[in-house]
């Protein structure tokens, strides 16, 4: 496993982390989920991304159980602000309560990174109530570092907020916005830590229809990536993750999985081997064609 410095936080994080949004709770029993997280830690993964919202707290519970006795060697990133029914509440009392529940569920008295979950521009505005609440949590020691999970053009307001240490962004072979629009260079200049969610968007390539709805735009774009059908040299999943890991301006990618063999395959790609330029060039060309055609 290779490690990178998470921007100005100074945390040395595994470039392949573990996401826990779906597979960990939807397809596995609690015991199986705990074993999967423990296996990730055994393999050198030290950055776990979770959220109060995932599985109504079940993801945090499984992460907490797996890291008992290993807390000092694990960096935990969790998120708050999502409430029952899929709504958002970044009000001070809601975030403070969410943090306390997360800490209790995880079985720890602090998290390494605490993020506003799917935050919009008003939430990440300097001096906003959510920003001030994050700073309060940081001052209290409950969160070592703070930030936001943001998407698309929403990355720019978050980057403008100097109080935020870490941003969780989308970057994958079907969504190159942060690279194409200069965001990655700007983030490096400000030494903001960058966590990449959904690095394996290629999973949508194999679906016959855009499901679930929130990945419809990725599915539509991936229909233009015909070269992924030829897996004689490299699987589509390997192409996808090597492409993300080949970007030196990001710090850790957090693919999720419910299968130990997929976890082990993801970790094995953290070997410093670059994606051949022929593939990288095809990804960039296909992305631009897809965006021009379907947005």
C-alpha positions as CSV (number, residue, x, y, z in Angstrom):
1,X,0.0,0.0,0.0
2,X,1.2,3.5,-0.9
3,X,0.4,6.5,1.3
4,X,-0.1,10.2,0.6
5,X,-0.3,13.3,2.8
6,X,-3.9,14.5,3.1
7,X,-3.1,18.2,2.3
8,X,-2.5,20.5,5.2
9,X,-3.9,18.0,7.7
10,X,-0.5,16.2,7.6
11,X,-2.3,12.8,7.9
12,X,-0.5,10.0,6.0
13,X,-3.4,8.2,4.4
14,X,-3.6,5.1,2.3
15,X,-4.2,6.1,-1.3
16,X,-6.9,3.3,-1.4
17,X,-9.3,3.8,1.4
18,X,-12.6,2.1,2.1
19,X,-16.1,3.6,1.4
20,X,-19.0,2.2,3.5
21,X,-22.1,3.7,1.9
22,X,-23.8,0.7,0.4
23,X,-22.1,-2.7,0.1
24,X,-21.1,-2.8,3.7
25,X,-24.6,-2.6,5.1
26,X,-26.9,-3.6,2.2
27,X,-25.4,-6.9,1.2
28,X,-23.6,-8.2,4.4
29,X,-24.6,-9.2,7.9
30,X,-23.1,-7.2,10.7
31,X,-20.4,-9.9,11.3
32,X,-19.5,-10.1,7.6
33,X,-19.3,-6.3,7.5
34,X,-17.0,-6.1,10.5
35,X,-14.8,-8.8,9.0
36,X,-14.6,-6.9,5.7
37,X,-13.5,-3.7,7.5
38,X,-11.0,-5.6,9.6
39,X,-9.5,-7.2,6.4
40,X,-9.1,-3.8,4.9
41,X,-7.1,-2.7,8.0
42,X,-5.0,-5.8,7.7
43,X,-4.2,-4.9,4.1
44,X,-2.9,-1.5,5.1
45,X,-6.0,0.6,4.5
46,X,-6.0,3.3,7.1
47,X,-8.7,5.7,5.9
48,X,-12.3,4.7,6.4
49,X,-15.1,6.9,4.9
50,X,-18.5,6.6,6.5
51,X,-21.5,8.7,7.5
52,X,-24.2,8.9,10.1
53,X,-26.7,8.4,7.3
54,X,-25.3,5.1,5.9
55,X,-27.6,2.3,6.9
56,X,-29.1,4.5,9.6
57,X,-26.0,4.2,11.6
58,X,-25.2,0.6,10.9
59,X,-22.1,1.4,8.8
60,X,-20.6,3.4,11.7
61,X,-21.4,0.6,14.0
62,X,-19.6,-1.9,11.9
63,X,-16.6,0.3,11.4
64,X,-16.4,1.0,15.2
65,X,-16.5,-2.7,16.0
66,X,-13.8,-3.6,13.5
67,X,-11.4,-0.9,14.8
68,X,-11.6,-1.8,18.5
69,X,-8.0,-2.1,19.7
70,X,-6.7,-0.4,16.5
71,X,-8.1,3.1,16.9
72,X,-4.7,4.8,16.8
73,X,-3.8,3.3,13.4
74,X,-7.1,4.2,11.7
75,X,-8.2,7.6,10.3
76,X,-12.0,7.9,10.5
77,X,-13.9,10.3,8.2
78,X,-17.6,10.6,8.9
79,X,-20.3,13.0,7.8
80,X,-23.3,14.7,9.3
81,X,-26.3,16.8,8.0
82,X,-28.4,14.1,6.3
83,X,-31.6,13.3,8.1
84,X,-34.3,10.7,7.8
85,X,-36.1,10.7,4.4
86,X,-33.0,12.0,2.6
87,X,-33.3,15.7,3.7
88,X,-30.6,17.9,4.9
89,X,-30.2,19.8,8.2
90,X,-26.9,21.7,8.8
91,X,-28.4,23.6,11.8
92,X,-26.0,23.8,14.8
93,X,-28.0,21.6,17.1
94,X,-28.6,19.0,14.5
95,X,-24.9,18.7,13.6
96,X,-23.8,18.7,17.3
97,X,-26.3,15.9,18.0
98,X,-25.3,14.0,14.9
99,X,-21.6,14.1,16.0
100,X,-22.4,12.9,19.5
101,X,-24.4,9.9,18.1
102,X,-21.6,9.1,15.6
103,X,-19.0,9.1,18.3
104,X,-21.1,6.8,20.5
105,X,-21.8,4.5,17.6
106,X,-18.1,4.4,16.5
107,X,-16.9,3.9,20.0
108,X,-14.5,6.7,20.0
109,X,-14.2,10.2,21.5
110,X,-13.0,11.9,18.3
111,X,-13.0,11.5,14.5
112,X,-10.1,12.5,12.3
113,X,-12.3,14.2,9.7
114,X,-15.8,15.4,10.0
115,X,-17.6,16.6,6.8
116,X,-20.9,18.2,6.0
117,X,-22.7,15.6,3.9
118,X,-23.6,16.6,0.3
119,X,-23.3,20.3,1.2
120,X,-24.7,23.1,-1.0
121,X,-23.1,26.5,-1.5
122,X,-24.9,28.2,1.4
123,X,-23.7,25.6,3.9
124,X,-20.0,26.0,3.0
125,X,-20.1,29.8,2.9
126,X,-17.5,31.3,5.3
127,X,-19.1,32.4,8.5
128,X,-22.3,30.3,7.9
129,X,-23.9,28.5,10.8
130,X,-22.6,25.1,9.5
131,X,-19.1,26.4,9.1
132,X,-19.1,27.9,12.6
133,X,-20.5,24.6,14.0
134,X,-17.7,22.6,12.3
135,X,-15.2,25.0,13.9
136,X,-16.8,24.5,17.2
137,X,-16.5,20.7,16.9
138,X,-12.8,21.1,15.9
139,X,-12.2,23.4,18.9
140,X,-13.8,20.9,21.2
141,X,-11.5,18.1,20.0
142,X,-14.3,15.9,18.7
143,X,-13.1,16.5,15.1
144,X,-9.4,16.9,14.3
145,X,-10.1,18.3,10.8
146,X,-13.3,19.5,9.1
147,X,-14.7,19.9,5.6
148,X,-17.5,19.0,3.3
149,X,-18.6,16.5,0.7
150,X,-19.5,18.4,-2.5
151,X,-20.3,17.8,-6.1
152,X,-19.9,19.4,-9.5
153,X,-19.6,23.2,-9.5
154,X,-20.3,23.1,-5.8
155,X,-16.6,22.4,-5.2
156,X,-15.7,26.0,-5.8
157,X,-17.6,27.6,-2.9
158,X,-16.2,25.0,-0.6
159,X,-12.7,25.6,-1.8
160,X,-13.2,29.3,-1.1
161,X,-13.8,28.6,2.6
162,X,-10.4,28.7,4.2
163,X,-11.8,27.1,7.4
164,X,-12.2,23.7,5.6
165,X,-9.3,21.3,5.7
166,X,-10.7,18.4,3.6
167,X,-13.1,18.1,0.7
168,X,-14.7,14.9,-0.6
169,X,-15.2,15.2,-4.3
170,X,-16.3,13.1,-7.3
171,X,-13.6,12.1,-9.7
172,X,-13.7,9.1,-12.0
173,X,-13.4,8.2,-15.6
174,X,-16.9,9.4,-16.4
175,X,-16.6,12.6,-14.3
176,X,-13.5,14.7,-14.9
177,X,-15.0,18.0,-14.0
178,X,-12.5,18.7,-11.2
179,X,-9.5,18.0,-13.5
180,X,-10.9,19.7,-16.6
181,X,-12.0,22.9,-14.9
182,X,-8.8,23.6,-12.9
183,X,-10.1,22.7,-9.5
184,X,-7.4,20.2,-8.7
185,X,-4.7,22.7,-9.3
186,X,-6.5,25.3,-7.2
187,X,-6.9,22.8,-4.4
188,X,-3.2,21.9,-4.4
189,X,-2.3,25.6,-4.2
190,X,-4.5,25.9,-1.0
191,X,-3.2,22.5,0.4
192,X,-6.7,21.2,0.8
193,X,-7.0,17.4,1.4
194,X,-8.9,15.7,-1.3
195,X,-10.9,12.5,-0.8
196,X,-12.4,10.9,-4.0
197,X,-15.8,9.3,-3.7
198,X,-17.3,7.0,-6.4
199,X,-13.9,6.2,-8.0
200,X,-15.3,3.0,-9.6
201,X,-18.1,4.6,-11.7
202,X,-17.4,1.9,-14.2
203,X,-19.8,-0.3,-12.4
204,X,-22.6,1.6,-14.1
205,X,-21.2,0.6,-17.5
206,X,-22.5,-2.9,-17.1
207,X,-26.1,-2.0,-16.2
208,X,-28.7,-2.1,-18.9
209,X,-30.4,1.0,-17.6
210,X,-29.4,4.0,-15.4
211,X,-30.1,2.7,-11.9
212,X,-30.2,4.1,-9.3
213,X,-31.5,7.5,-10.6
214,X,-28.6,9.5,-9.1
215,X,-26.1,7.8,-11.4
216,X,-28.1,8.3,-14.6
217,X,-25.7,10.9,-15.9
218,X,-22.7,8.5,-15.4
219,X,-24.5,5.7,-17.1
220,X,-25.4,7.9,-20.1
221,X,-21.8,9.1,-20.4
222,X,-20.4,5.6,-20.1
223,X,-22.3,4.4,-23.2
224,X,-19.6,6.4,-25.2
225,X,-16.7,4.4,-23.6
226,X,-16.8,1.4,-26.0
227,X,-13.1,0.6,-25.4
228,X,-14.0,-0.7,-21.9
229,X,-15.7,-3.7,-23.5
230,X,-12.3,-5.2,-24.5
231,X,-10.9,-6.5,-21.2
232,X,-8.2,-8.7,-22.8
233,X,-5.4,-6.4,-21.5
234,X,-7.0,-4.9,-18.4
235,X,-10.4,-5.1,-16.7
236,X,-12.6,-2.1,-16.8
237,X,-12.5,-1.9,-13.0
238,X,-8.7,-1.8,-13.0
239,X,-8.6,0.8,-15.7
240,X,-11.0,2.9,-13.6
241,X,-9.1,2.7,-10.3
242,X,-5.6,3.0,-11.9
243,X,-6.9,6.2,-13.7
244,X,-7.9,7.8,-10.4
245,X,-4.8,6.6,-8.5
246,X,-2.6,8.0,-11.3
247,X,-3.8,11.5,-10.4
248,X,-1.2,12.9,-8.0
249,X,-3.3,15.8,-6.9
250,X,-5.8,13.7,-5.0
251,X,-4.9,11.9,-1.8
252,X,-7.2,9.0,-1.2
253,X,-9.9,7.2,-3.1
254,X,-12.6,5.4,-1.2
255,X,-14.2,2.6,-3.3
256,X,-16.9,0.6,-1.5
257,X,-17.4,-3.1,-1.8
258,X,-19.2,-6.0,-0.2
259,X,-16.7,-8.7,-1.4
260,X,-13.3,-9.4,0.1
261,X,-11.9,-10.4,-3.2
262,X,-12.8,-7.0,-4.7
263,X,-11.3,-5.2,-1.7
264,X,-8.1,-7.2,-2.1
265,X,-8.0,-6.4,-5.9
266,X,-8.5,-2.7,-5.2
267,X,-5.7,-2.6,-2.6
268,X,-3.4,-4.5,-5.0
269,X,-3.6,-1.7,-7.5
270,X,-1.8,0.6,-5.0
271,X,1.6,-0.4,-6.4
272,X,2.7,2.7,-8.2
273,X,2.1,1.3,-11.7
274,X,0.7,4.0,-14.0
275,X,-2.2,3.4,-16.3
276,X,-0.9,3.2,-19.8
277,X,-1.3,6.5,-21.6
278,X,-3.3,4.9,-24.4
279,X,-6.1,4.2,-21.9
280,X,-5.8,7.6,-20.2
281,X,-6.0,9.3,-23.6
282,X,-9.1,7.3,-24.5
283,X,-10.8,8.2,-21.2
284,X,-10.2,11.9,-21.8
285,X,-11.4,11.7,-25.4
286,X,-14.5,9.7,-24.5
287,X,-15.4,12.0,-21.6
288,X,-15.3,15.1,-23.8
289,X,-17.4,13.4,-26.5
290,X,-19.9,12.1,-23.9
291,X,-20.3,15.5,-22.2
292,X,-20.8,17.2,-25.5
293,X,-23.5,14.7,-26.4
294,X,-25.4,14.1,-23.2
295,X,-24.0,16.7,-20.7
